[in-house]
Amino acid sequence: MSNKLKYSTSPYLLQHAENPVNWYPWCEEAFERAKDEDKPIFLSIGYSTCHWCHVMAHESFEDSKTAELLNRYFISIKVDREERPDIDSVYMSVCQAFTGNGGWPMSIFMTADKKPFFAGTYFPTHSQYGMPSFADLLNAIASQWNNNRYKLMHSADKIIEHLKQAKTAESKSKGENLTEKAAKLFSDSFDSVYGGFGSAPKFPTPHNLLFLTLYSKLNNDSSAMSMVEKTLVQMRKGGIFDHIGYGFSRYSTDRYFLAPHFEKMLYDNALLIMSYSSAYSVTSNKLYLDTAEKTAEYILREMTSLEGGFYSAQDADSEGVEGKFYTFTFDEIINVLGEEKGNCFAKTFDITKGGNFEGANIPNLLKIGELSEDFSEEIKKLYDYRKNRAKLHLDDKFLTSWNSLMITALSMLFRISKNEKYLQASINAEQFIRINLCSKNDVFTSCRNGKRSEGGFLDDYAFYIAALIELYNSTLDERYLKEAERFCYEAVKVFADKQNGGFYLCKSDSSELFMNPKEVYDGAIPSGNSVMAYNFVRLYQLTEKESYRELAESQLKFMTAQAENYPVGHSMFLLAKLIYENPPEHITVVLKDSLDLKKIKENIPLMANVTVVQESQEYPLLDNRTTYYVCKNNSCLPPSNLMNF
């Protein structure tokens, strides 16, 4: 038996194509049927590597009795949140308004005209922890729909009114000392013993570390950098880092960064490569470079297609058990590595007979100081053994925004490592986006099996523009800069809120919901509005065009009002603010010999703005050789034939 999801390309939707539930994808047919049959809609939102989505699927959506209830009383719609961030954003706001929190799987009950009247996340098969069973909930809502519909409609109207009022609320604050306030708040929540911020679960949130790194450098604040370094070291030593196959898992379920939620997401690894690269550029600590390179090795080996695009995620579960792929018993280590090497490896990587995670072991280095022995041969043996022992589900769709993050990350890594393979991977991925996910001035959200999504959202444009700017910074190829400007113009044209400032998530002519979200909060990834602030600042500093200065100041002003109450939730915007107020050095190169270009690219400081120009009256050659004009700290140095940067 199959349902209408079988025609989808989304890996998440295809996971549910054989459910006994009569699922629809998000489509007009589903809403028309709900109207014709006078039924409410059950909307389920998740993604293919979501552990609790798998749990609810196995418990409820694969169960014939639960499916019978859904099919009798509801029209059921399944949405991949990664392909439809607009639907996810709007109904996540609904879920948070109803319950005070959110997450996936998201469960929304709504009318045929998309008005929500009840929301939640995971519901169990049996009542527990104050939650009703899913079957009881379905029966209760069906009863209310048939016997007390006015109450449900009143609930829907109230929640929509509440969300629209919250959307139009504006802060009048000037947002003074926001960066200092953010640094203080990070300090207050910092775990000085185990790194990270707050208590379990601990999310890496690498853009917070990027902000603190730059803040520390600009303010000579050693305490800010110590928070960054403690966190980076602890994450590298912990089980959140895969010591066998490399790369980082989604988050730590404990305070120590030992036991992760094992799924690996492309965006986490991209942002962490950036964080470790940035920290290395400031400290020269080789552990950070090694971590960034090992994470890149994982991406290039397991998450990169033959065409150069980057896949989205790997699952936490294998054979129905979370983390089974990544854990080892003590006996397995001995059998694979032998008695002598196995015992040495086990002692170093915290492998015991009793286990450190549900009777098994997550390899980690939390109990040792520095790794003094080379275990590369043993790691390879365990990697090969693990790969043949079990399989992981791969979400093999390509997302423009996440691919763009990885392009940015690998480009940054190239500049600190001087390893051309990272730059080439970035160039290949950008070409993949250009061929498969762009058309004239349009950028699309996703593609898989040669089929791409119907449209794009703010994040797709914002992150792609940032990637193009970063590729320009690494190649000094003006084509990337011109493309960044072209898509920036398009983003302003179709997403900007001309009256109230900021940018909507959806194009104004394509929003089909009761509100067009305007995301400003930096969650697992930075918001599109934060990234647009960053883009305007970088484009202004690179091109010195007045139009970008005006856009930068307008967007920074808008984001300042949004960030006032909780600045630590807007760290990417604060990073852009720091760069705007403290411009990196601007290097103008008058090129005499094209052979100098390779050497120049290998020596560009990570955040510097570099332009290559022809000889002119304003920029003459010195001694008829390649000449550098360097401006920093509000003053310009005399022209030089030496790379004094």
C-alpha positions as CSV (number, residue, x, y, z in Angstrom):
1,M,0.0,0.0,0.0
2,S,1.3,3.5,-0.8
3,N,-0.1,7.0,-0.6
4,K,0.4,10.2,-2.5
5,L,3.9,10.8,-1.0
6,K,5.3,8.2,-3.4
7,Y,5.5,10.9,-6.1
8,S,7.7,13.1,-4.0
9,T,11.5,13.6,-4.2
10,S,11.9,14.5,-0.5
11,P,13.6,11.7,1.4
12,Y,11.5,12.6,4.4
13,L,8.2,12.3,2.5
14,L,9.4,9.1,0.8
15,Q,10.0,7.6,4.3
16,H,6.2,7.8,4.8
17,A,5.1,6.8,1.3
18,E,4.2,3.2,2.4
19,N,2.4,4.3,5.6
20,P,-1.3,3.2,5.9
21,V,-2.1,6.9,6.5
22,N,-3.5,8.5,3.4
23,W,-0.8,11.2,3.4
24,Y,-0.8,14.1,1.0
25,P,2.1,16.4,0.3
26,W,1.3,20.1,0.8
27,C,-1.0,20.7,-2.2
28,E,-4.3,22.3,-3.2
29,E,-5.8,18.8,-3.7
30,A,-5.5,18.1,0.0
31,F,-7.1,21.4,1.0
32,E,-9.9,21.1,-1.5
33,R,-10.7,17.6,-0.3
34,A,-10.8,18.8,3.3
35,K,-13.3,21.5,2.3
36,D,-15.4,19.0,0.3
37,E,-15.5,16.4,3.1
38,D,-15.7,19.0,5.9
39,K,-12.8,17.6,7.7
40,P,-10.0,19.2,9.7
41,I,-6.4,18.8,8.5
42,F,-3.6,17.1,10.5
43,L,-0.3,18.6,9.4
44,S,2.9,16.7,10.4
45,I,6.2,18.5,9.9
46,G,9.6,16.9,10.3
47,Y,12.8,15.9,8.4
48,S,14.4,12.7,7.3
49,T,17.1,12.4,10.0
50,C,14.9,13.4,13.0
51,H,15.0,10.7,15.7
52,W,11.7,11.5,17.3
53,C,10.1,11.8,13.9
54,H,11.1,8.1,13.4
55,V,9.7,7.2,16.8
56,M,6.3,8.7,16.1
57,A,6.3,7.2,12.6
58,H,6.9,3.7,13.9
59,E,4.5,4.1,16.9
60,S,1.6,5.9,15.1
61,F,1.9,6.4,11.4
62,E,2.8,2.8,10.7
63,D,0.0,1.5,13.0
64,S,-3.1,0.5,11.2
65,K,-5.5,1.5,14.0
66,T,-4.0,5.0,14.3
67,A,-4.0,5.3,10.5
68,E,-7.7,4.4,10.5
69,L,-8.5,7.2,12.8
70,L,-6.5,9.7,10.8
71,N,-8.1,8.5,7.5
72,R,-11.6,8.6,8.9
73,Y,-11.6,12.0,10.6
74,F,-8.8,14.0,9.0
75,I,-7.0,14.9,5.8
76,S,-3.3,14.3,6.6
77,I,-0.5,16.3,5.1
78,K,3.2,15.7,5.5
79,V,5.8,18.5,5.1
80,D,9.6,18.3,4.9
81,R,10.6,21.4,7.0
82,E,13.9,21.7,5.0
83,E,12.1,22.1,1.7
84,R,9.3,24.3,3.1
85,P,10.9,26.6,5.7
86,D,8.0,29.0,5.3
87,I,5.4,26.4,6.5
88,D,7.7,25.3,9.2
89,S,8.4,28.8,10.4
90,V,4.7,29.9,10.6
91,Y,3.5,26.8,12.3
92,M,6.5,26.6,14.6
93,S,5.3,30.0,15.9
94,V,1.9,28.5,16.3
95,C,3.3,25.5,18.2
96,Q,5.4,27.8,20.5
97,A,2.4,30.0,21.2
98,F,0.2,27.0,22.1
99,T,2.7,25.0,24.2
100,G,5.6,27.3,25.1
101,N,8.1,25.3,23.1
102,G,8.5,23.6,19.8
103,G,10.4,20.9,18.0
104,W,10.0,18.0,15.5
105,P,7.9,16.2,14.7
106,M,5.5,19.1,14.8
107,S,1.8,18.2,14.9
108,I,-0.6,20.9,13.8
109,F,-4.4,20.6,13.6
110,M,-6.0,23.2,11.4
111,T,-8.9,24.1,9.1
112,A,-9.0,23.7,5.3
113,D,-8.2,27.4,5.0
114,K,-4.9,26.8,6.9
115,K,-6.0,28.3,10.3
116,P,-4.5,26.3,13.2
117,F,-6.6,25.5,16.3
118,F,-4.3,23.0,18.1
119,A,-0.6,22.2,18.1
120,G,2.1,20.1,19.7
121,T,5.1,18.0,18.9
122,Y,5.5,14.3,19.6
123,F,2.5,12.4,21.0
124,P,3.0,8.9,22.4
125,T,0.9,5.8,21.8
126,H,-0.1,5.7,25.5
127,S,-0.8,8.6,27.8
128,Q,2.3,9.6,29.8
129,Y,4.1,12.5,31.4
130,G,0.9,14.6,31.2
131,M,0.6,14.0,27.4
132,P,-2.5,12.3,26.0
133,S,-2.0,9.3,23.7
134,F,-2.1,10.3,20.0
135,A,-5.2,8.1,19.5
136,D,-7.0,9.8,22.4
137,L,-6.1,13.2,21.0
138,L,-7.4,12.3,17.5
139,N,-10.7,11.2,18.9
140,A,-11.0,14.3,21.1
141,I,-10.3,16.7,18.3
142,A,-12.7,14.8,16.0
143,S,-15.4,15.1,18.6
144,Q,-14.8,18.8,19.1
145,W,-14.9,19.3,15.3
146,N,-18.3,17.7,15.0
147,N,-19.9,18.9,18.3
148,N,-18.2,22.1,19.4
149,R,-16.5,23.6,16.3
150,Y,-17.1,27.2,17.4
151,K,-14.6,26.6,20.3
152,L,-11.9,25.4,17.8
153,M,-12.6,28.3,15.4
154,H,-12.3,30.8,18.3
155,S,-9.0,29.2,19.3
156,A,-7.8,29.6,15.7
157,D,-8.8,33.2,15.4
158,K,-7.1,34.1,18.8
159,I,-3.8,32.5,17.9
160,I,-3.7,34.1,14.5
161,E,-4.5,37.5,16.0
162,H,-1.8,37.0,18.7
163,L,0.8,36.1,16.1
164,K,0.0,39.1,13.9
165,Q,0.2,41.5,16.8
166,A,3.6,40.0,17.8
167,K,4.8,40.5,14.3
168,T,3.9,44.2,14.1
169,A,5.4,45.0,17.5
170,E,8.4,47.3,17.1
171,S,11.1,48.2,19.6
172,K,12.0,51.9,20.1
173,S,15.3,51.2,21.7
174,K,18.6,52.5,20.3
175,G,20.3,49.2,21.2
176,E,23.3,50.8,22.8
177,N,26.2,48.6,23.9
178,L,24.6,45.5,22.4
179,T,27.8,43.7,21.7
180,E,29.0,44.3,25.3
181,K,25.7,43.1,26.7
182,A,25.9,40.0,24.6
183,A,29.4,39.2,25.7
184,K,28.3,39.6,29.4
185,L,25.3,37.4,28.9
186,F,27.5,34.7,27.3
187,S,29.8,35.0,30.2
188,D,26.9,34.6,32.7
189,S,25.8,31.4,31.1
190,F,29.2,29.9,30.3
191,D,30.1,26.5,31.7
192,S,33.7,27.1,32.8
193,V,34.2,23.5,33.8
194,Y,33.0,21.7,30.6
195,G,32.7,24.5,28.1
196,G,29.6,25.6,26.2
197,F,26.7,27.7,27.5
198,G,23.9,26.8,29.8
199,S,23.1,23.2,30.9
200,A,22.2,20.1,28.9
201,P,21.3,19.8,26.1
202,K,24.2,21.8,24.7
203,F,24.1,23.0,21.1
204,P,27.3,24.1,19.4
205,T,25.7,27.2,18.0
206,P,29.0,28.1,16.2
207,H,28.0,31.6,15.2
208,N,28.0,32.5,18.8
209,L,31.7,31.4,18.9
210,L,32.4,33.4,15.7
211,F,31.0,36.5,17.3
212,L,33.0,36.0,20.6
213,T,36.2,35.4,18.6
214,L,35.9,38.7,16.8
215,Y,34.7,40.5,19.9
216,S,37.7,39.2,21.8
217,K,40.1,40.2,19.0
218,L,38.7,43.8,18.7
219,N,38.4,44.4,22.4
220,N,41.5,42.5,23.5
221,D,39.1,40.6,25.8
222,S,40.9,37.4,26.8
223,S,37.9,36.1,28.8
224,A,35.7,36.1,25.7
225,M,38.4,34.1,23.8
226,S,38.8,31.7,26.7
227,M,35.1,30.8,26.5
228,V,35.6,30.1,22.8
229,E,38.7,28.0,23.3
230,K,37.3,26.0,26.2
231,T,34.2,25.2,24.2
232,L,36.1,24.3,21.0
233,V,38.6,22.0,22.9
234,Q,35.8,20.3,24.8
235,M,33.7,19.6,21.7
236,R,36.7,18.2,19.9
237,K,37.6,15.9,22.7
238,G,34.0,14.9,23.4
239,G,31.7,12.4,21.8
240,I,29.9,15.1,19.8
241,F,33.0,14.9,17.5
242,D,33.1,11.5,15.7
243,H,36.7,10.4,16.4
244,I,36.4,7.5,13.9
245,G,34.8,9.1,10.9
246,Y,35.2,12.8,11.8
247,G,32.6,15.5,11.7
248,F,30.2,16.7,14.4
249,S,26.9,15.4,15.6
250,R,23.9,17.7,16.1
251,Y,24.2,18.5,19.8
252,S,25.2,17.0,23.2
253,T,22.5,15.5,25.4
254,D,24.7,16.0,28.5
255,R,26.7,18.8,30.0
256,Y,30.1,17.3,29.0
257,F,29.7,17.0,25.2
258,L,30.1,13.2,25.7
259,A,26.8,11.7,24.4
260,P,25.4,13.4,21.3
261,H,22.2,13.3,19.5
262,F,24.0,11.4,16.7
263,E,22.5,12.8,13.5
264,K,25.1,14.8,11.5
265,M,23.8,17.9,9.7
266,L,25.6,19.7,6.9
267,Y,25.0,23.2,8.4
268,D,26.4,22.3,11.8
269,N,29.6,21.0,10.2
270,A,29.9,24.1,8.0
271,L,29.5,26.5,10.8
272,L,31.9,24.5,13.0
273,I,34.6,24.6,10.3
274,M,34.2,28.3,10.2
275,S,34.5,28.5,14.0
276,Y,37.6,26.4,14.2
277,S,39.1,28.2,11.3
278,S,38.4,31.6,12.8
279,A,39.9,30.5,16.2
280,Y,43.0,29.2,14.4
281,S,43.5,32.5,12.6
282,V,43.6,34.2,16.0
283,T,45.5,31.7,18.1
284,S,47.5,29.6,15.7
285,N,46.5,26.6,17.8
286,K,47.0,23.6,15.5
287,L,44.2,21.6,17.2
288,Y,41.7,24.0,15.7
289,L,43.1,23.7,12.2
290,D,43.3,19.9,12.6
291,T,39.6,19.8,13.7
292,A,38.5,22.0,10.8
293,E,40.4,19.8,8.3
294,K,39.2,16.5,9.8
295,T,35.6,17.8,9.6
296,A,36.2,18.9,6.0
297,E,37.6,15.4,5.3
298,Y,34.3,13.9,6.5
299,I,32.3,16.2,4.3
300,L,34.4,15.6,1.2
301,R,34.4,11.9,1.7
302,E,30.8,11.2,2.7
303,M,28.7,14.2,2.0
304,T,29.8,15.3,-1.4
305,S,28.2,14.2,-4.7
306,L,30.1,13.5,-7.9
307,E,28.7,16.7,-9.3
308,G,30.1,18.7,-6.4
309,G,27.0,19.4,-4.4
310,F,26.8,18.6,-0.7
311,Y,24.2,16.3,0.8
312,S,22.0,17.4,3.7
313,A,22.4,15.0,6.6
314,Q,23.1,11.5,8.0
315,D,20.7,9.8,10.3
316,A,21.2,9.2,14.1
317,D,19.5,5.8,13.8
318,S,20.7,2.5,12.3
319,E,18.7,-0.7,12.6
320,G,16.1,1.3,14.6
321,V,18.6,2.2,17.4
322,E,19.9,5.7,17.9
323,G,23.7,5.9,17.9
324,K,24.2,2.2,17.2
325,F,26.3,3.0,14.2
326,Y,28.7,5.1,16.2
327,T,29.2,3.1,19.4
328,F,31.5,0.1,20.1
329,T,31.8,-2.6,22.8
330,F,35.1,-3.2,24.4
331,D,35.3,-6.6,22.8
332,E,34.8,-5.1,19.4
333,I,37.8,-2.9,19.8
334,I,40.0,-5.8,20.9
335,N,38.8,-8.0,18.0
336,V,39.4,-5.3,15.4
337,L,42.7,-3.9,16.7
338,G,44.2,-6.8,18.6
339,E,45.0,-7.2,22.3
340,E,47.9,-4.7,22.6
341,K,46.7,-1.9,20.3
342,G,43.2,-2.5,21.3
343,N,43.9,-2.0,25.0
344,C,46.0,1.1,24.3
345,F,43.2,2.6,22.1
346,A,40.5,1.7,24.7
347,K,42.4,3.4,27.5
348,T,42.9,6.6,25.5
349,F,39.4,6.8,24.0
350,D,37.5,5.8,27.2
351,I,36.4,2.4,26.0
352,T,35.4,0.1,28.9
353,K,33.7,-3.2,29.4
354,G,30.9,-1.4,31.3
355,G,30.5,1.3,28.6
356,N,30.0,5.0,28.8
357,F,26.7,5.1,26.9
358,E,23.8,2.7,27.4
359,G,26.2,-0.3,27.8
360,A,28.3,0.6,24.8
361,N,31.0,3.1,24.2
362,I,31.3,6.5,22.5
363,P,35.0,7.1,21.7
364,N,36.1,10.3,23.3
365,L,39.2,12.0,24.7
366,L,37.6,13.8,27.6
367,K,39.6,11.9,30.2
368,I,43.1,12.7,28.8
369,G,45.0,15.9,28.4
370,E,46.5,15.9,24.9
371,L,46.7,13.0,22.4
372,S,50.3,11.9,22.6
373,E,50.1,8.9,20.3
374,D,49.2,8.6,16.6
375,F,46.2,6.3,16.3
376,S,45.5,7.0,12.6
377,E,46.0,3.4,11.6
378,E,43.7,2.1,14.3
379,I,41.1,4.7,13.4
380,K,41.1,3.7,9.8
381,K,40.6,0.0,10.8
382,L,37.7,1.0,13.0
383,Y,36.2,3.2,10.3
384,D,36.3,0.4,7.8
385,Y,34.8,-2.1,10.3
386,R,32.1,0.3,11.4
387,K,31.1,1.1,7.8
388,N,30.6,-2.6,7.0
389,R,28.8,-3.3,10.3
390,A,25.8,-1.1,9.7
391,K,24.3,1.4,7.3
392,L,23.2,5.0,7.9
393,H,20.4,6.7,6.1
394,L,21.6,9.6,4.0
395,D,19.4,12.6,3.2
396,D,20.7,13.1,-0.3
397,K,18.8,16.2,-1.3
398,F,20.8,19.4,-2.0
399,L,19.7,22.6,-0.1
400,T,21.0,25.9,-1.5
401,S,21.3,27.6,1.9
402,W,23.2,24.7,3.5
403,N,25.4,24.2,0.5
404,S,26.2,27.9,0.6
405,L,27.3,27.6,4.2
406,M,29.7,24.8,3.3
407,I,31.1,26.8,0.4
408,T,31.8,29.6,2.8
409,A,33.4,27.3,5.3
410,L,35.7,25.5,2.9
411,S,36.7,28.8,1.3
412,M,37.7,30.1,4.8
413,L,39.5,26.9,5.5
414,F,41.5,27.3,2.3
415,R,42.7,30.7,3.4
416,I,44.1,29.5,6.7
417,S,45.4,26.1,5.5
418,K,46.6,27.1,2.0
419,N,45.2,23.7,0.8
420,E,43.8,24.2,-2.7
421,K,41.5,21.2,-2.4
422,Y,39.2,23.1,-0.1
423,L,38.9,26.0,-2.5
424,Q,38.3,23.7,-5.4
425,A,35.5,22.0,-3.5
426,S,33.9,25.4,-2.9
427,I,34.2,26.3,-6.5
428,N,32.7,23.0,-7.6
429,A,29.8,23.4,-5.2
430,E,29.1,27.0,-6.3
431,Q,29.0,25.7,-9.9
432,F,26.6,23.0,-8.8
433,I,24.2,25.6,-7.3
434,R,24.5,27.8,-10.4
435,I,23.6,24.9,-12.7
436,N,21.0,23.1,-10.7
437,L,19.5,25.7,-8.3
438,C,19.6,29.0,-10.2
439,S,17.7,30.4,-13.2
440,K,18.3,33.9,-14.3
441,N,17.6,36.0,-11.1
442,D,15.9,33.2,-9.2
443,V,17.5,31.0,-6.6
444,F,15.7,27.7,-5.6
445,T,15.6,26.0,-2.3
446,S,16.4,22.4,-3.1
447,C,16.9,19.7,-5.7
448,R,17.1,15.9,-5.8
449,N,17.2,13.4,-8.7
450,G,17.3,16.2,-11.2
451,K,14.1,17.8,-9.9
452,R,14.2,21.2,-8.1
453,S,11.8,23.0,-5.8
454,E,9.4,25.5,-7.2
455,G,10.8,28.6,-5.5
456,G,13.3,30.0,-3.1
457,F,13.2,31.8,0.2
458,L,15.2,34.6,1.8
459,D,17.8,32.2,3.3
460,D,18.6,30.7,-0.1
461,Y,19.5,34.2,-1.5
462,A,21.2,35.4,1.7
463,F,23.4,32.4,2.2
464,Y,24.3,32.1,-1.5
465,I,25.2,35.8,-1.6
466,A,27.5,35.3,1.4
467,A,29.1,32.3,-0.3
468,L,29.7,34.3,-3.5
469,I,31.4,37.1,-1.4
470,E,33.5,34.5,0.4
471,L,34.6,32.9,-2.9
472,Y,35.5,36.3,-4.2
473,N,37.6,36.8,-1.1
474,S,39.5,33.6,-1.8
475,T,39.9,33.9,-5.6
476,L,39.7,37.6,-6.2
477,D,37.7,36.6,-9.3
478,E,35.3,39.6,-9.9
479,R,32.7,37.3,-11.4
480,Y,31.7,36.1,-7.9
481,L,31.5,39.6,-6.6
482,K,29.3,40.7,-9.5
483,E,27.0,37.7,-9.0
484,A,26.8,38.5,-5.3
485,E,25.7,42.1,-6.2
486,R,23.2,40.8,-8.8
487,F,21.4,38.4,-6.3
488,C,21.6,41.0,-3.6
489,Y,19.7,43.4,-5.8
490,E,17.1,40.7,-6.5
491,A,16.8,39.8,-2.8
492,V,16.1,43.5,-1.9
493,K,13.6,43.7,-4.7
494,V,11.5,40.7,-3.7
495,F,11.9,40.1,0.0
496,A,12.4,43.6,1.6
497,D,9.7,45.1,3.8
498,K,9.9,48.6,2.5
499,Q,7.7,50.1,5.2
500,N,9.0,48.5,8.4
501,G,12.5,47.3,7.5
502,G,14.0,43.9,7.4
503,F,13.2,41.0,5.0
504,Y,10.4,38.6,4.8
505,L,11.1,34.9,4.5
506,C,8.8,34.5,1.4
507,K,8.6,36.6,-1.7
508,S,5.6,38.9,-1.3
509,D,3.8,37.4,-4.3
510,S,4.3,33.8,-3.2
511,S,3.3,33.7,0.5
512,E,0.2,31.4,0.8
513,L,-0.2,31.4,4.6
514,F,-2.0,33.7,6.9
515,M,1.3,35.6,7.6
516,N,4.7,36.0,5.9
517,P,7.3,35.4,8.6
518,K,10.2,37.7,9.1
519,E,12.8,35.6,10.9
520,V,15.4,37.6,12.9
521,Y,16.5,35.1,15.6
522,D,19.7,33.1,15.1
523,G,18.8,29.5,15.9
524,A,20.7,26.5,14.8
525,I,21.7,28.6,11.8
526,P,21.8,32.3,11.5
527,S,18.6,34.0,10.3
528,G,18.3,35.3,6.8
529,N,18.0,38.9,8.2
530,S,21.3,38.6,10.1
531,V,23.1,37.3,7.0
532,M,21.7,40.1,4.9
533,A,23.1,42.6,7.4
534,Y,26.5,40.8,7.0
535,N,26.2,40.8,3.2
536,F,25.5,44.5,3.0
537,V,28.4,45.4,5.3
538,R,30.8,43.2,3.3
539,L,29.6,44.5,-0.1
540,Y,29.9,48.1,1.1
541,Q,33.4,47.6,2.4
542,L,34.5,45.7,-0.8
543,T,32.9,48.0,-3.4
544,E,32.6,51.3,-1.4
545,K,29.2,51.9,-3.1
546,E,27.0,54.3,-1.2
547,S,23.9,52.2,-1.9
548,Y,25.3,49.3,0.1
549,R,26.2,51.7,3.0
550,E,22.6,52.8,3.1
551,L,21.3,49.2,3.0
552,A,23.8,48.2,5.7
553,E,22.8,51.0,8.0
554,S,19.1,50.4,7.5
555,Q,19.4,46.7,8.1
556,L,21.6,47.2,11.1
557,K,19.1,49.6,12.6
558,F,16.3,47.2,12.0
559,M,18.2,44.3,13.6
560,T,19.3,46.5,16.5
561,A,15.6,46.9,17.5
562,Q,15.1,43.1,17.2
563,A,18.1,42.2,19.3
564,E,17.7,44.6,22.2
565,N,15.8,42.2,24.5
566,Y,18.0,39.2,23.9
567,P,21.2,40.1,22.1
568,V,22.8,36.6,22.4
569,G,20.1,35.3,20.1
570,H,21.4,37.5,17.3
571,S,25.1,36.8,17.2
572,M,25.4,36.8,13.4
573,F,23.9,40.3,13.3
574,L,26.3,41.4,16.1
575,L,29.2,40.0,14.0
576,A,28.0,42.2,11.1
577,K,27.7,45.1,13.5
578,L,31.3,44.6,14.7
579,I,32.6,44.4,11.2
580,Y,30.8,47.6,10.2
581,E,32.0,49.6,13.2
582,N,35.5,48.1,13.0
583,P,36.3,47.7,9.3
584,P,38.9,45.1,8.5
585,E,41.9,46.3,6.5
586,H,41.2,47.2,3.0
587,I,43.9,46.2,0.5
588,T,44.0,47.6,-3.0
589,V,46.3,45.6,-5.2
590,V,47.7,47.2,-8.4
591,L,48.8,44.0,-10.3
592,K,51.9,44.2,-12.5
593,D,52.6,40.5,-12.8
594,S,49.7,37.9,-12.8
595,L,52.1,35.4,-11.2
596,D,51.9,37.5,-8.0
597,L,48.2,36.8,-7.8
598,K,48.6,33.2,-6.4
599,K,51.0,34.5,-3.7
600,I,48.6,37.3,-2.8
601,K,45.6,34.9,-2.4
602,E,47.7,32.7,-0.1
603,N,48.5,35.7,2.2
604,I,45.2,37.5,2.5
605,P,44.1,37.9,6.2
606,L,40.9,36.0,6.9
607,M,38.6,39.1,7.2
608,A,40.4,41.5,4.9
609,N,38.7,43.3,2.0
610,V,40.9,43.0,-1.1
611,T,40.3,44.6,-4.5
612,V,42.5,44.3,-7.6
613,V,42.7,47.3,-9.8
614,Q,44.5,48.5,-12.9
615,E,47.3,51.1,-12.7
616,S,45.8,54.6,-12.6
617,Q,46.6,58.1,-11.4
618,E,44.9,57.3,-8.1
619,Y,46.8,54.0,-7.8
620,P,50.1,54.2,-9.6
621,L,52.6,51.3,-9.6
622,L,55.6,51.7,-7.3
623,D,58.9,50.9,-9.0
624,N,57.0,49.3,-11.8
625,R,56.1,46.3,-9.6
626,T,52.9,45.0,-8.1
627,T,51.9,47.5,-5.5
628,Y,49.8,47.3,-2.3
629,Y,47.7,50.1,-0.8
630,V,46.7,49.1,2.7
631,C,44.2,51.0,4.8
632,K,43.4,50.0,8.4
633,N,42.5,51.6,11.7
634,N,41.2,54.7,10.0
635,S,44.4,55.5,8.2
636,C,46.2,54.4,5.0
637,L,49.8,53.3,4.9
638,P,52.2,54.4,2.2
639,P,52.1,52.3,-1.0
640,S,54.5,49.3,-0.9
641,N,55.8,46.5,-3.0
642,L,55.7,44.2,0.1
643,M,52.7,42.4,1.4
644,N,52.6,44.1,4.8
645,F,49.4,42.5,5.9
